[in-house]
């Protein structure tokens, strides 16, 4: 029998003993009036008025440590707001409660009623007048001094990670505040929060491989959405001029430190605006959220200071390739020479299975991803993406081969993608037809034709700009997390076997 099994066996013996003495192991009739934060706030407000008899607090939480001294014991327990020490004395709580206490283990949930006092070391401690068992734990927590360090176990058993590691709890508290801050930011600017379908008959809104399912009652294939974009723009056509959605997207792609098949996105659309307006809005929002969550518009991410407060750099895709990758502007339109350049840098740009050729735009963006993106540490907007890799973006009036589009990069990560929207239905249909041709040529990530969306545009859409922001990657930045798994409560993982 291993150590854990031995502990579980001993705990089950305690359970049997308690049951034989008519102890309810999982009661649900106790009142809890206070949190540990309430107690700390009361002490901070008027410490001189706090005594062991008045005021009386009723608090509950999980036992994290026990130090027994025969007829008295010190314990530490915690709730969602913090950790507190308690003093359990047989003469004060009574024989029955103290007998119960001797059957309790680290990990059990308890309820304590009592006043506060200071120990000789100056630590505020609750002096128990009453002690109750609220819920019995059968399995032992990880050992205090070793904690839960193994990432694999932390991700698979996130509940243990949250119990044992305050840093993990802080990450998800910050993530929650980030999402709340975003929601407040848009609501204060008269945006309407909406919800769009997660199961869609035609996958669209981004270039990605979808998850496919089948609806029995409707007798049709459906796809988990890769983006809400086309539905949000349908709402713009319907008259909702400023909309946003915070919700899940699903892409059947690899898992890495930056990718999870299921992830959270913010997408928003604003009429009578351009992609430049959205760049300005994004700067404003990131500064606002950083101050709320991190306390400053200057944060540290993986050893780099990231300054959200200064004016953000803006440069074209081609200028970035020249500056950071050394690609001369004369090479930009020469596919063969670009492929030779890529090969000289050890970058393999292979055709996907079934594809007859590689499009120039795909080569350019691949070179950018490998040679430029990791070097963009400070917030940088990259603009001027080719039409062929931007099937939903409006063509530039000054350079029709490019689009009014940007991507935002921070700390070597792509954080956002935004553009002025196509509101010409004929132009959009031509782009979809080209995507269909690419798909038939073997590009599984190319867009499908969405005839209903074309019909929607034929009813007229005002000039609009839209943007998508990866919430998980933003949370990584604001919590200094190196992996996306650190900021997703339950990341997808391969089976143990």
N, C-alpha and C positions, 0 to 999 in steps of 0.2 A: 504493500500500500504506500503510495507516495504521500508527501507531506500535506498537499492540499486535500487529498482524500481523507487523510487522518483527521485533519481539522474539521472537515465537513461531518465526519462521523461523530466527533465529540460534540459538535453543535447540534446535531440531530438528537443526540442523547439528552442535551439540555432542553431541547424542544419537547421531547417526550416527558421529561420531568415537569416542565411548566404546564403542559396540557393536563397531566395527572393531578396538578394542583389547581385546576380550573382557571388558569391564566389565559386570557384571550390574546393570542399572539399578533392578531391583526385587527385591532379595534378601530372603530370609525366614529366614536362618539365623544372625542375630546375637543375642547375649545382651545384654540391657540390665539392669543390676543396681540402678541408682539413679535417683531423680528429682532435679530441681533442688531440691526442698524437702528431700530427704535431705541434700544437700550443705550447704544453708544451716543446717539443724538441727545438723549435725556441727560446722560453724564456730562457731555460737552456743554450743554446749555446751562445746567445748574448743579455742578458736582457737590456743592456743600449741602444740598438738600437730599442727597441720596443716602439712604441707610439700609441696613440689612432687613428692616421691617417695612419700610415705606420709601418709594412706591413699590408695589408688588408686580412683578412681570410674569407673564405666562408665555413661554417660548418653546419651540421644538426644533429638532435637527438630528443629524447623523453623528453618532459617536466616532471620533477620530483617534482618540488616545485615552488610556486609563492608567492611573497611578494609584494603586490600592495600599491602604495602611490599616488593615484590620477592620476597625469600626468606622473608618472614614476613607474617602477617596477623592482625588481630584480627577476630573475628566475634561477633555476638550471636545466640543461638538460644533457643528456648523450648519447653517441654513444657506439660503440663496444669497444672503446679504453679508455674510462674514462668519467669523469664528469666535467662540467665547469659551472661557474656562468656567467650570462649575465645581462646587464643593458639595459632596454628598456625605452626610453624617447620619449614622444609624439612629442616634438619639433624636434627631430632628425629623427625619422622614418616617421613622417607625420600623419595627422589626419586619413587617410584611413587605414593605417597599424595599428595604435593604436586602432582604433575602432574594427578592426579584432581581435587584441590581447585580447581585453576585452571579446570576445566571446570564447576564448580558455580555455582549461581545462588541468589539470594534466593528462598526458598520451598521449596528442596530440604530433605529430611530427612537428617540426618547422625547418626552415632554417634561419640562421642569417649571415649577412655580416657586417664586421666591424673590427676595430683595437682593441688593448688591452690597458688596463690601470690598475693601482693598486688602490684599494679602501683604505679608511683610515685605515682599519684593515690589509692592506698589501696583500689582496687576488687579484690575477690576474683575471680580468674580461673582457669579450668582450663587447665593446660598440657598440650596434647595429645601423648601418646606414640603413639596410634593414631588414625587418621581413616578412617571408612568412609562410603560413600554408602548410604543406606537406601532412599530413594525419590526419583526425579527429578520435578521439577515442570516442566511444559511452559508453562503460562500464567503470566504475571507477576502478582504481587500489586499492589494499588493502590499508588500512590506514597506513600512514608512520610510526607511533609509535608502531603499532601492527605487521605490516609486514605480512609475510606469514609463519606461524610457524607449522601449522598442517601438519604432514607428508603425510597423506592421500590426502589432497588438493594439496600439493606440487608435489606429484607424478602424480596425475591425471591432474593437470594444470601446467605442467612443464614450460610453457611459462611465467606464472606469477611468478613462483619460480625464473626463470632466470632474470626477470625484477627487482624483489624486493630484491633478496639475492645475494650479491656479492660473498659470500662463495660458493654458488652453481655454479656460473659462473667460479670461480677459479678451482673447481673440474673438470669441463669438459674441461677447457683449459689444465689442467695437463693431463687429460686422452688423449686428442688429441696429446700432446707433447710426451706422453709415446708411443703411436702407431707410431708416426713419428720416434721416436728414435729407436724403434725396427726395423722398415723398413730400416732405414739408416744402422743400425748395420749389418744386413744380406746382404744388397746390397754391402756394403764395403768389405764383405768377399766372394764375387763372388757367392752368392746365387741368384737364379732366382725366382722372384715372379710370382705365377701362380694362376689360378682360377679353381676350380673343381665343379662338379654339386652339387646343393643344393637339387635337386629332384633325388632320386636314386631308381632303381628297386629293389635293395637288400640293406637293412639297415646294415651297418657294420662299423667297426673301433672302437667300444666301446661297453660296456655292458650297454644298456639303452633301454627304451621303446620308439619307434619312433612315430611321428605323421604320419598318413596315409591319402593319398588323392587318387583321381582317375583322370586320364587323358582321356578326352572324345575322342579326335582325335586318340590317340594311342590305346585306349581300354584296358588300363592296370592300375594296382595299382602302385602308386609311394609313396615313403617315404621321408619326409624331413630329411636331413642328420643328423645323430647323431655325425659324425666325418668325416673329409675328408681323413682319413688315407689310405684306400685301393686305392683310386684314385691317391693320391700323390705317393704311391709306384709303381703304374703302370707307372708313369712318370719317376721314377728312372730306371725301367726296360727299358724304352724307350730311356734312355741316358742322361736325365737331372740329373746330379749327385748331385746337391745341390739345393734343392727347398724349398720354404716356402709359406705359405698362411695365411693371416689374414682375417678371415671371420666368418660368423654366423653358429652356430650349433643349433639344436633343439632337446630337449628331453622332453618327455611327463611325467614329474615328478612333485613333489611338489614344492611349492614356499616357500622360507625361506630367512633369511638374507644372505645366501650363494648361493642360487639357484634361477635362473630365467629360464623359459622354453626355452627362446631364449637368447643365450649368444655368446660372441665373443671369439674366440680361435686363437692362433698362433700355427700352426703345421709346423715343418721343418724336413727335411731328408738330411743326409749327408753320402755319400758312403765312404768306406774304413775307417770307424770309429766304435767305440764301445760306449756303454752307458757311460763308464767312460769319453771318450772324450766329450760327451754332458754335463756331469756334470760340467766339467771344463769350457766349453763354456757358460753354464748357469750362473755360478758364474761371469764370465767376463761381460756378458750382463747385469745382474742385477746391478752390480756396476756402469756400464756405464750409464744405464738409471736412476738410483737413483740420480747420480750426476747431470744429465741434468735436471731432473724434480724437485727434492727436494733440489738440491744444495749441497748434501753431500751423502756419502755412509753410513751414520748413520742416520736413520729416527726414528720417534716416532710413534708408532701405538697403540692407545687405552691405553696410559700410559706406554707402554713398549718400551724401546730403542732397535731397531733392527739394528744389525751391519752387513752390507753387505761387509764391507771392510776386516774383519778378515777371516781366513780360515774357510770354512763351515764344520760343523760336518757331518760325514758319518757313518752310522751304519746299521746293518742288521735288518730286521723285527723282527726276533726272539730275538736278543739282546735288541731291544727296548721294546718288550713285557716283557722281564725279568727285565730290568732296571726300567721302568716306571709303569708297571702293576703288577709286582711281580709274573709273571707266570714262574714257574720253567721249565727249558728246557725239563725235563722228561714228562711234560704234553702236549708238542706241538703236538705230534702225537696220542694223546689219545682223540678221539672225545667226548666220554661220560664224561670224567673227565673235559674237557674244557666246556662242556655244564653245568656241575654242578658248575664249577667256575663262569661261566657267571651268572647263577641263583643266586649265593651267592652275586654277585655284583649288583643284580637288573637289569641285562641286559637280555631282552627277545629276544632270537634268534629263532623266530618261522618259521616254514616252510611256504612258500607261498602257496596260494590255488592251489591244484592239485599236489604239489610236494610230492614225496614219501619219500625223505630223504634230509638232509642238508649236503652238502659237507664240508669236513674238512677245506678247504681253505676259504670258506665263513665264517665259525665260527672264524677262526684266524683273518681275516681282520675286522670282526665286532668288536671283542674285541679290536683290534688296534684302530679302529675309535673312540670308546667310551672312552677307558682308556688311550691311548697314544697320539693320535693326538692333543688334547687340550693342552698338556704339551710341545709341540714342538714349542717354541717361537722363538728362534734364528734359522736361516736357517739350515735345516737338511735334508740330503738325506737319505732316507730309501731304502735299497737294499735287494735282496734275496727274492723276492716274489714267492710263490708256482706256479708251472706250471698250476694248475687247475683254478687259478684266473688270469692267464696271457696268454690268448689263442693266442696272436699275438707276444709274446716275445720269443726270442731265449733261448733254454735251456742252463744252465750253463755247461761248459765242466767238471768242477770239482764236481758239485753236480746236476745231471740230474733232480732231483725232484724240483729244483729251477730254476729261470730264471735270465738272465742278464738284470735286470730291476731296475729302481729307481722311487720313488716318492719324490717330494720336498715339505716340509712343512715349513711354516713361520707364526708366530703368531697364531698357532693352526689351520691354514687353509692349505688344500692341494692346491698347486699352480701349480704343473707340474707333468707330468707322461712321462717317457722316457724309451727306451730300445733298445738293439741290436735286429734287426729285424730277423724274420724267413725268410731265403731264400731257404729252402729246401721244395719244393712243397708237398712232401709226408708227411712230418711232419706237415705242415700247414693243409693239408687235414684231417689228423687224429684229429687235434685240433678242426677243424670245425665240424667234425662228433660227437665229444664229446659234443660240444656246442648244436648241433641239438638234441642230446639225452637229454641234460639238458632242452632244450626248450620244448621238448615233455613231459618231466616230470613236467612241470609247471613253469619253470623259463622264464618269458616273456622277461627278459633283456638279455638272452643268445644270442650269435651271430647266424646269419643264415648261411647256406652254400652258398658260393659265388663261383660257378664253374668257372666263367670267371676269377676271381682273381687267382685261382689255375692254370688255363691255362697260365695266365700271368707269374707266377713264373716259369712255365716249360720252358719258353724262357730264363731264367737265370737272376738273380738279384745279383749284386755284394754285398759284405758285407756292410751292411748299419745300421745306427742307426737313430732313429727318436724320436721326442718329441712333446708333446702338452703342451701349457701354457695357463692358463685361464687369458685373458686380464682383465676381470672385477675384478677378485680377486687381480691381480697385481695393478690395479687402486685403489682398496680399500686400499691397503697397502700404496701407495704413496700419498694418499690424506687423510689418517687417517679417513676413513669412516667405520662405524660399520656395515652397511648394503649394500648389493649389489645394492639395489634400489637407493642408493645415487649416484652411478656411472653409472647408465643406464638412458639415457635421458627419455625414456618412458617405464618403467617396466610394466610387465603384472600384472593386478589386477582384483579381482572379480568385477562383475557388482555392481553398487551402490544398486540395489534392492536385 
